[in-house]
Each structure stands twice: as C-alpha cells, then as structure tokens.
Amino acid sequence: MIYLDTSVIVALFLDDAFSSRADAALRGKNLKLAVSDFAIAEFASSVGRLVRMRDVTAKEARSAFGDFDRWNAKFAVTANMQSADVATATAFLRRLDLNLRAPDAINIAIARWSGAELATFDARMAGSAKTLGVPLTAL
C-alpha cells in the first residue's frame, strides 16, 4: 500500500511543479493507495490557501475538490487518524534530530501504523521518514 502525503494529492489535482511526476507515477496503475482523513483536511487547507493567495480561483478549487472526492472514493482507501498517531508524532518531534513539522510527523505516523510506503514530494519529510524506518515510494 502507498500512503499519499498532501504534497502528492495537491500535485494530482492542481497544476503544480510536481503534477507530471505524480501523474506518471500513480495514474492508470493498479496500485493500492491510501489517503488519511488528516491528509484530506490538509488538502482542503492547501487549496484554500492557494485561493487566498490568488494562485487558484475559487472555481478551480471547487473543481479540484470534486475531482479529488470522486477519485478518492473510487481509487483509495481511507486511513483514519487515531489518537495514537498524535502520540507517535509527538515522539518523533521530541527526538530533536529530525527536521519535522507536526503535520508531516502525523502523516509519517499514519503511514507507519498502516504499514504503507510513504509517497511525498517533501524532501525534508522523506529524509525524516527514512530515518524513522518508514519506507518511501519513488516518485
């Protein structure tokens, strides 16, 4: 199973620097993909921020939400965040040797408990995941 970080979800449903890589790696392939409820909320936050920055129109944002919802229902399983994920993420953050933000630590924790490989375009997050023994999917 491959757990998709928000950076990958954004690349799949909005035009950004990683869109072609995300499409080539994931679209049209028979992969078992997982998206967490936390990543779904992060996706909504990212799209909203892009609208507020005027990088994306409200119409484009609504279209991306609809496209994502249809795709997610058809092609992905939902990995629901659990309270233990926050405790695990907190432990990651308290290590102090990792360059992690709380949302990234939570996504790594969810990928870890679900036994999935992590797909991300965030190099810092990927480095921390590797240090923590969470396998990565090449994109």
C-alpha positions as CSV (number, residue, x, y, z in Angstrom):
1,M,0.0,0.0,0.0
2,I,1.2,3.5,-0.8
3,Y,0.2,6.4,1.6
4,L,-0.2,9.7,-0.2
5,D,1.1,12.8,1.5
6,T,-0.7,16.1,0.9
7,S,2.1,17.2,-1.5
8,V,1.2,14.3,-3.8
9,I,-2.5,14.9,-3.6
10,V,-2.1,18.6,-4.4
11,A,0.1,17.7,-7.4
12,L,-2.6,15.2,-8.7
13,F,-5.5,17.7,-8.5
14,L,-4.0,21.1,-9.2
15,D,-1.3,22.2,-11.6
16,D,2.0,22.5,-9.8
17,A,5.6,21.7,-10.2
18,F,5.2,18.0,-9.4
19,S,2.0,17.3,-11.3
20,S,3.6,15.5,-14.2
21,R,5.7,13.3,-11.8
22,A,2.6,12.5,-9.8
23,D,0.6,11.6,-12.9
24,A,3.3,9.4,-14.3
25,A,3.9,7.6,-11.0
26,L,0.3,7.0,-10.0
27,R,-2.4,7.5,-12.6
28,G,-3.7,4.5,-14.5
29,K,-1.7,2.0,-12.5
30,N,-3.2,-0.7,-10.4
31,L,-1.8,0.5,-7.0
32,K,-3.3,0.2,-3.6
33,L,-3.4,3.8,-2.4
34,A,-4.3,5.2,1.0
35,V,-5.3,8.7,1.9
36,S,-5.9,9.7,5.5
37,D,-8.7,11.8,6.8
38,F,-5.9,14.1,8.1
39,A,-4.4,14.4,4.6
40,I,-7.8,15.2,3.3
41,A,-8.1,18.1,5.7
42,E,-4.6,19.2,4.8
43,F,-5.5,19.1,1.1
44,A,-8.5,21.4,1.8
45,S,-6.3,23.7,3.8
46,S,-3.7,23.9,1.0
47,V,-6.3,24.6,-1.7
48,G,-7.9,27.3,0.5
49,R,-4.5,28.9,1.0
50,L,-3.9,28.9,-2.8
51,V,-7.2,30.6,-3.3
52,R,-6.4,33.2,-0.7
53,M,-3.1,33.8,-2.4
54,R,-4.9,34.1,-5.7
55,D,-2.8,31.3,-7.3
56,V,-6.0,29.3,-7.8
57,T,-9.6,30.6,-8.5
58,A,-12.5,29.5,-6.3
59,K,-13.9,27.8,-9.4
60,E,-10.7,25.8,-9.8
61,A,-10.6,25.0,-6.1
62,R,-14.2,23.6,-6.2
63,S,-13.4,21.6,-9.3
64,A,-10.3,20.2,-7.6
65,F,-12.3,19.2,-4.5
66,G,-14.9,17.5,-6.7
67,D,-12.3,15.7,-8.7
68,F,-10.5,14.6,-5.6
69,D,-13.6,13.4,-3.8
70,R,-14.6,11.2,-6.9
71,W,-11.1,9.8,-7.3
72,N,-10.7,9.2,-3.6
73,A,-14.0,7.2,-3.4
74,K,-13.0,5.1,-6.4
75,F,-9.3,4.5,-6.1
76,A,-8.1,5.0,-2.5
77,V,-8.8,3.6,0.9
78,T,-9.1,5.9,3.9
79,A,-6.6,5.6,6.7
80,N,-8.3,7.2,9.6
81,M,-6.1,9.1,12.0
82,Q,-6.1,7.7,15.5
83,S,-5.1,9.3,18.8
84,A,-2.0,7.0,18.9
85,D,-0.8,8.8,15.8
86,V,-0.6,12.1,17.6
87,A,1.4,10.4,20.4
88,T,3.7,8.8,17.9
89,A,4.1,12.1,16.0
90,T,4.9,13.8,19.3
91,A,7.6,11.3,20.0
92,F,9.1,11.9,16.5
93,L,9.1,15.7,17.1
94,R,10.7,15.3,20.5
95,R,13.7,13.5,19.0
96,L,15.1,16.9,18.0
97,D,17.4,15.3,15.4
98,L,14.6,15.4,12.8
99,N,13.6,18.4,10.8
100,L,9.8,17.8,11.0
101,R,6.7,19.9,11.4
102,A,3.7,18.5,13.2
103,P,1.6,17.8,10.1
104,D,4.5,15.9,8.5
105,A,5.1,13.9,11.7
106,I,1.4,13.0,11.8
107,N,1.4,11.8,8.2
108,I,4.5,9.7,8.8
109,A,2.9,8.2,11.9
110,I,-0.2,7.3,9.9
111,A,1.9,5.7,7.1
112,R,3.9,3.8,9.7
113,W,0.9,2.2,11.6
114,S,-0.8,1.4,8.3
115,G,2.3,-0.5,7.1
116,A,2.3,1.6,3.9
117,E,5.1,3.1,1.9
118,L,5.1,6.9,2.0
119,A,4.7,9.0,-1.2
120,T,5.8,12.6,-0.8
121,F,7.5,15.4,-2.7
122,D,8.7,17.0,0.5
123,A,12.4,16.2,0.7
124,R,12.7,17.0,4.5
125,M,9.7,14.8,5.3
126,A,11.2,12.0,3.1
127,G,14.5,12.2,4.9
128,S,12.8,12.1,8.3
129,A,10.7,9.1,7.3
130,K,13.7,7.3,6.1
131,T,15.5,7.9,9.4
132,L,12.4,6.6,11.2
133,G,12.4,3.4,9.1
134,V,9.2,4.3,7.1
135,P,9.6,3.0,3.5
136,L,9.3,5.5,0.7
137,T,7.8,5.2,-2.8
138,A,9.9,6.7,-5.5
139,L,8.1,9.4,-7.4
